[in-house]
Amino acid sequence: MSEDYPITTAVRQLRASGVKFTPHLYNYVEHGGTKVSSESLGVPEHSIIKTIVLETDAKQPLLVLMHGDLEVSTKQLARAIGVKHVELCAADVAQRHTGYQFGGTSPFGTRKRLPVYAEKTIFDLPAIYINGGKRGFLVEIDPSELKRVVGAEEVEVGIME
């Protein structure tokens, strides 16, 4: 494996946890979303997993891992985790919680240990492409590593855009 990729906090956690990964760099486009990375890497957008930082009505942060071609139903998520309300964090708040810049958020190596919820069908995929801790940098991993390394809990909260 080439060392021609950034050594981020996420990469350090993946290495420390013994996760086999393949790095993928692409040209980040502001507001391009997962469509840009999907087209750049030539993989289905459904296999690109976005890391979304949300917070509960009690201002408790959490991460949701979702297929690139789906959105999160915050109502379903709130019900699933037993809170009244869940909403997206502002970019600056998300960065304080995770240590990552908006567009480069990884569930690995976050500043604080956060609860992680993953759309159930992510675990049906043979491989996923998830942020490696920097804009324009994804790592290809086995989705089972999400449970092992970050303790991702399965939820069914994905809806079509």
Buried (B, 14 or more C-beta within 10 A) or exposed (E): EEEEBBEBBBBEBBEEEEBEBEBBBBEBBEEBBBEBBBEBBEBEBBBBBBBBBBBBEEEBBBBBBBBBBBBBBBEBBBBBBEBEEBEBBEEEBBBBBBBBEBBBBBBBBBEEEBBBBBBEBBBEBEEBBBBBBBBBBBBBBBBEBBBEBBEBBBBEBBEEE
